[in-house]
């Protein structure tokens, strides 16, 4: 340990007034210890990422003239990449014939893998990486670019580490193609609370996606249960553009904490990937339902930790049914299917019941 690191540790031990230094070490849900401070000694294998994130605007394509008008509008807002979801009556070939020349876009059915379902179901970050890489290895992609969709939550440092570890493992294990990570903010950590919580959560997730090295980032309405309107979309796009104007993944290259956490995440995902291979690959563990079982175990653990954190949550107003455009609660599914569920749902249901009891 160098002199500066020793001095820091001595100062912390002095301030602890007899308490153990180890009490400052927090072990995350990923079983990765987060230290009070990091030094060069903690960096075992640095990995450079120089991605500069851009905003990507999703568009539903059903009409030629309306589509071209919306594309022109967003291009005037300095948007250059679009995620296109086409109406069943159309084909990608038809749409491509009338899209502007040199337009950068991707059809929603063109992802090599979409790992967002794992995150929304409560899979650990290590699982999200390992399952995604396993899926790619077992289903070789023939396109010019390997497009991967990922979901990002609000645990800032670890989400940054996840994206950087994911890119590293994909590049090493699964592809010789150019890699494109397209990130969206997950609804798993969003709530119905009438507070600034959702806005802060989305902002943190945006920042994590940019610093973690996503190639493109989709805007997210903090009021996830509401339909988007043009003003909301413009605001969300502008927020991402303001972040990407001053931040990018390069800023964190060589940063002790990020390099250390990313490498720990990478190592754990690599070990899990090797275990998946020994068990016969992703199809084998999906067939015997151990994949779903493993994800549910992690989901239950995450929910328990979340419940403990917010056990003493005071009464807070919720957006009610009249505010919803979309039903915000998960629906009970078979035990053989992944359940996409928000962490706040138990609290919201409890608060709704308490409010009903008070007014009964």
N, C-alpha and C positions, 0 to 999 in steps of 0.2 A: 504494500500500500504506500503510495507516494506521500510526501510531507503534507500537501494540502488536504488530501483525503483524511489523513490521521488527525489533522487539526479540526476538520469538520466533525469527525466522529467524537473527538474529545469534547468539543463544544456542545454537541448534542447530549452526550452523557452527563455533562455538567448541568445542562438545563433540565434533564430528566430527574434530577435530584434523587438518585438512588434507584430509580426504576430501570428495568432491563432495556438495553438498546433494541433487543429483538422485538419489543412491544411495538416499535414503530414500523415493523415490516408487515405489510398487508398482503395476504394471499388471496388472489382473485379467484373468481369462479372457474377460471381456466387452470387453476393450480399453479399459477405463475406468481412468485413472490414479487411484490412491488416495493422497492427499497426507498428509504428516505432520501438518498442521493446516489448518484452514479459517478464512476470514474472510468478512466481508460481501461482499468483492469476488468471491468464488467463487459467490455466489448470483445466478444470472442471471434466473431466473423462478420465484419461490416458488409453491407450490401447497398450499392448506390442505385438510386432511382432518380431520374431526371424528367419525369412526366409533368406536363403542364396541363392541368384539368381545364376542360371547356364545358359550358352548359350544353345540354341536349334537350330539345323540346319535343315532347310526345305529341303526335297528331293522329287523329282517327280519320281515315281516308274513305269517303263514300261518294264524293262528288268532285269532279275535276276542277271546275271553276272556283269553288269554295276552298279547295286545297291549295291551289296556286295563289289565291289571295292571302291565305294565312301564312304560307311560306314567305311571300313577299313582305308581309307585315313583320314577321320575326326576323327576317334578314335585315330589315331597317333597324331592328333592335340589337344588331351585331350578333345574332345567333347564326351559326353556320352548320350545325349538325341536328338531324331530326330522327326520331324513332317513330316509324310508321306502322300503325295498326290498321290493316285494310279490311273493309267490309267483305263479308263472305261472298257477295255477288261479284267481287273483283278478284283479279289474279295479280301477283307481283309483276308479271310480264306486261299486263295492260297498263298498270300504274307507271311503270318505268318508262313507257313510251311517251308520256306527257309530263314527266318531271323535268324541271329545269336542268340544262346541261351543267355538269360539274357540281351538282348538289351532293353534299355529304349526308348520307342517310343509312339507316338499317331497318329492315323489316323485323317486327317483333318475333316472327317465327324463325328468325335466322340466327338466334343465339346458339352457340355450340353447347353451352350449359347455362342453366338458370339456377343459381344456388339460393335465391331469395326464399324459396319455400322452406329450406332447412332453418334459416334464421328466424323466419316468422313462426315456425313450429317450436322454437326454443332450443335448437341445436347449439352446442358450444361453438366458439369461434374455431377451435381446433377441428371439430367435426365438419364445420362448413368448408374449411380448406381441404381436408382429407377426402371428404365425399366428392367435392367438386373435381379435384385432381384425378381421383379414381374413375369418375364418370368420363372424363376426357380420355384417359388412357385406354378405356375399354370401348370407346366409341370414337375412333379417329376422325378428325375433321378434315374435309377436303377443300374448304373455302380458302381464299387468299389471306384472311385474317381470322384469328381465333377470338370471337366475341363472347365475353363472359359477363353475365349479369350478377351483381352482388348487392346485398342489402346492408346498410350501415345503420347502427344505432347510436345511442348517446354516451357510451362509455369511451370517452375521447381518446385517451392514450392507447387503450387496447384495440380500438377500432382502427387506429392508424397502424398499429403493429400487425393486425390481421391482414389488412390490404397489402402491406409490404411483404409479409410472409407468403401470402397467397401468390403474388406475382413471382416471387423467387422460386417457390416450389413448382408452379406451372412451367416456368421457363426451364427449370432443371429436369423435370420429370415427364412433361407431357407435350411439349410443342417445339417445333423449329420455326413455326409461323410467327408473324408479328402478333402480339397480344394486345387486346383492347378490353379493359375493364370498364364496364358501364355500371355506375352505382345509383341506387335509389335509397331514400330514407325509409326505413322500416316503420310500419305503424305499431310494431310490437310494444314500444315504449311510450306510445302516445295515450292521452287520457281525454275524458270528457269534462275535466275540471275547468271551471271558468276562472282561469288564471293565465299567467304568462308562461306556464310550464311547457306547453307544446312549442311555443315560439323558441324558447331557449333550447329545447331538445333538438329541434330541426336545425337550428343554427350550429350547435355543436356537431351534429352529424355531418352537415355541409363541410365544416372545417376539417373534420376527421377524414372525409373522403378526399378532399383536396390535398391535405398534407400526407395522406396515405398513398397517394399516387393514382387515383382513379383517372382514366383517360377522359371520361365524360360523366357528368352528374345531372340527374333528372331533378327538376324542381318538385317540391312537396308542399301541399297545402297543410299548414299546421292544424286546421280544422278539417281533419281527414274524413269526417262524416258529411261534409258539404260538397256540393258540386262546385267545380272551378268556374270562375268567370274571368273575363279578360283582365280586369284590374288585379285580381288575385294572382293570375299567371304572370303578369308583367312584374308585379312586386317580387314574386319568388325568383324569377329569372334575374332580376336586377340584384337581388341579394347574393346570388351565386356569382354573378359577374363582379360585384364589388369585392368578394373574397378572392376570386382568382386573379384580380388585378394586382394584388400585393402578396399572395401566398402561392407556393407550389411545393411539391415533394422534395425538391432539391434543398430547400432550407433546412431539412432535418437530417440530411446525409451527414454521418459522423457524430450526430448528437448521441451522447452516451446512453441515455435512458431509452431512446427510440431504437437504437441499434441493438441494445441488450434485449429489450422486450420482443422485438421483431424476430430475433434469432431464437429466443426461447419458444415462441409461437411456431416458428418454422420447424424446429426440432421435434416438437410434440406432434405436429401434423405429419411429419415424415415418418415417425414411429407408427402412428395410427394407420397411415397409408400402407406401410409394410405389413401390418396386422391384417388389414382388409385383404391384401393380396394373398396372404397365407390361408385365409378363410375361403378363398375361391373367388374373390372379387366382389364388387358392389352388387351385381345381380344375385349372388349367392346369399349375401346377408340381407338383401331385400326380400328374397323368396322365403326365408325362414323367420322373417319379421324381427330379426335382431337389430336391424337398422332403426326401425320404428321404436323398438324397446329402448335402445341406447339414447335416441333423441328425447324420448319421453322422460327418461331418468334425468337427463340434463335439464330439461324444461321444468320438471318438478323441483329440482334443486334451485334453479334460478328463481322460480316463483316463491319458494320458501324464504330465500334470502331477501327478496323484494318485500314480501309480507312483513318480515322482521324489521326492515328498514323503515317501513311506513305504518308500523303497528299503532302508533299514537296519532295518526292523522286526524286533525280536527275537522269539524263539519265544514265542507266547502260546497258551494253551489255547483251543480252540474248542468251541462247543456241537456235539455229534455227532448222528448220525442218530437215535439214540434220544430225543433232546430235541426233534426236529422234529415238528410237526403238519402243517406245509406244507413242500413241497420249496423250499428257499431259493435255488436257482440258476436262471439263465435257461436256456432251451432254444434250441438253434440253430434259426434260422428262415431263410426265403428272404431273399436280398439285397434283395428288393422289399418287405420288411415291416420296420417298426421293431422293433428288439430292445430290450425293457425289461430292463435289466441293472444290477445293483448295482456300485458302484465297487470294493468290497472283494473281489469274486469271484476275481480272479486271485491275490490274496494268500492267500485262504482255501484255494484249491486247491493252491497251492504249499506252505502249511503242512501241509495234510493229507498231501501226498505225502512231505514231509520226515519227518513223524511215522511214516508207513508204512515208509519206508526205514530209519528207526532201529530199528523193531521187527521188521523182516523177518528 
